[in-house]
Amino acid sequence: MNNTASVVIIGGGISGCSIAYNLALKGVKDVIVIEKEYLTSGSTGRCGAGVRMQWGTELNCRLAKYSIEFYEKANEVLQYDGDIEFKQGGYLIVASTEKEDTQFKKNIALQNSLGIPSVYLSPKEAKEIIPHMDETKIISATFCPKDGHLNPFLATQAYADAAVRLGVKFMKYTTVTGIKVENGKVTGVQTNKGFISTPVVVNAAGGQSKLIGGMVDVDIPVYAERHQILVTEPVNPIQNPMFMSFSLNIYCQQTPHGSFIMGRGDANEPRDLRVTSSWHFLEEMAQSCCELLPLLKDLRVVRQWAGLYCMSPDRQPIYGKADQVEGFYMATGYSGHGFMFGPVTGVVMAETILGEKPSLPIDKLGLDRFEKDELLFEPSVV
Amino acid sequence: MLEKTGVATEQDLAKAIPTKERLAKGPVAIIECFQRIPCNPCYTSCKRGAIKEFEDINDTPEINFEICNGCGVCVSNCPGLAIVVVDESYSNEEALVKIPYEFLPLPVEGSFVTGLDREGKPVCRAKVMKVLNTKAMDRTPLITLAVPKELSMTVRFMKHHDIYSDNTFICRCEELTLGELRELIRKGYNTIDEIRRISRAGMGPCQGRTCRQLIMQELAAATGKKMSEMPISTFRPPVKPIKLGTIAGGERGE
């Protein structure tokens, strides 16, 4: 194995691979990505893989817009020999409470001001977009045709393949057991396959990122929360956009492959890094789905699984360096939208590590915002 | 060279092969036994007395082709599987070659197999004319193959056609072929979880009931690892596909 690196990235999900690719693209040599299992084995490979520009804060809108515009051209830019299966069927986000409806009107104004082509719809107009939905359960909806879905395994692989061509080394099935710090500076990473000296470590470990922070005594105020998803058998295309509701607690989309993927949040989910499945989820998910999208009741569920949301106090990512330890960087705390932010994560993290001015103003997303109590609460999260 | 390669030389064979005239008359045993070992069941099993009595049990057999009628009893009695019966009178184009075959599965009469030469190289397509497997043969069945006449002195064994090809489906739900699977393994996806995620194999309605084992076998063959030492993929609920409406409580069984 290589025993020296200029940058070691911990985590082989979309964030780690995107950061590695962007560093190598900027000419950084000897970048190593360490992955405990295989690429996408953590949250990336378990996510719903929807991507949307419809957010409630300016920064999230901009981060998402940047990423989606990258995904639109990712096959070409990354010179991928496969297809990341990006389908822009839009997101139809429905409101079922007055409070939500008011928020959506604000969101649309914000989104439109940033060039996001979202529109406000009546229940009847919403039903034209998803005819099999029960429009009597909603007050209004918003729709953005640029939102969509892509294959998280292939998108990550596209980044990884491009990174490998630029000289990045990937160490799969390798576990980080410690990070060496001398005189307040990172000097290396200890793994179960040996020690790697490096001045820079990037924590892109998703649900495990708090553990990684603990290795250098940096307290990252995140926790891993289990979220569950199910997938049905594939059928002919009947639903173009993602159907989503924050108040009714559901997201449900048909992938280009034909299967329906749906999930929901639950405040009672365990926070102990468990990724087991529960019957409870299956029952509640099926009930929500049958109530709101009754046509889907005859679809068979073939599989359910779980992944970890890495929740931050304000449901926003944590980007940047740790002030206490020189050379320790974080890209974590996505609170369920790390996959869709993958492209922008790679760009802004590579810029930050190289001391350049980030393309987007991520200075507000640093770890120090929690000490200063300058949280940027995101209202629109499932 | 027989001692080194296990393959009879032309000089060896010259002594063992009957004349063209005898071959044209009908079935005859050809004993390709060239090493002196203490062994004589060919002689003891031949009821016609075509195989000469051994003076020394280490002698190699001597056969009188004019007495031999190609009955084949010696073929299944030879522990060394060194005897075949060749019948060049079968037809103008084809000859019959009767071989001992101790592998399972036995070929099916009427099916086609691959004819192999003495080195085990495939040389022709051969039709299985007869499969004889009586108790007296003591688990050395005789397979009669129809082969091109010019190969009657070449074909000495058979193998089944390869059951799999690159186009064989490994995952029937998601339509992953063996060729595609091998390409993924070649690219470095060397655990079943990686293959599942990149190809969707095993992710369909049957949840890998067929392909899980097949992918594992292929991975084991490619990596040289034992299947028992390889990580297996996760079994996820609900195991059997269930309708959303049923889970939601809208439908009940008896």
Contacts between the chains, C-beta under 8 A, distances in Angstrom:
chain1	res1	chain2	res2	distance
A	37	B	193	7.6
A	38	B	191	6.3
A	38	B	193	6.3
A	38	B	194	4.7
A	38	B	197	7.8
A	39	B	194	7.7
A	40	B	197	6.1
A	41	B	193	7.1
A	45	B	197	5.7
A	153	B	197	4.4
A	153	B	198	5.4
A	154	B	198	7.1
A	157	B	198	6.5
A	231	B	203	7.7
A	232	B	244	7.1
A	233	B	204	7.4
A	233	B	205	4.8
A	233	B	241	6.1
A	234	B	204	7.6
A	257	B	200	7.2
A	277	B	236	6.5
A	277	B	237	5.2
A	279	B	237	7.6
A	282	B	237	7.3
A	282	B	238	6.8
A	282	B	247	5.5
A	283	B	247	5.9
A	283	B	248	7.2
A	283	B	249	7.6
A	286	B	244	4.5
A	286	B	245	7.5
A	286	B	247	3.7
A	286	B	248	4.0
A	287	B	248	4.5
A	287	B	249	7.2
A	289	B	244	5.5
A	289	B	248	7.4
A	290	B	244	5.8
A	290	B	245	5.7
A	290	B	248	4.3
A	290	B	250	6.6
A	291	B	248	8.0
A	296	B	244	5.7
A	297	B	243	6.6
A	297	B	244	5.3
A	297	B	245	3.2
A	297	B	248	6.9
A	297	B	250	6.5
A	298	B	243	5.7
A	298	B	244	7.6
A	298	B	245	6.2
A	299	B	243	6.8
A	299	B	244	5.5
A	300	B	205	6.9
A	300	B	241	3.6
A	300	B	242	6.2
A	300	B	243	5.4
A	300	B	244	7.7
A	301	B	238	6.0
A	301	B	241	6.4
A	301	B	242	5.5
A	301	B	243	7.6
A	301	B	244	6.1
A	301	B	247	6.6
A	302	B	203	7.6
A	302	B	204	6.9
A	302	B	205	5.3
A	302	B	207	6.1
A	302	B	241	5.0
A	303	B	203	7.0
A	303	B	207	6.3
A	303	B	236	4.8
A	303	B	237	7.6
A	303	B	238	7.8
A	304	B	236	6.3
A	304	B	237	5.6
A	304	B	238	6.9
A	305	B	234	7.9
A	305	B	236	5.5
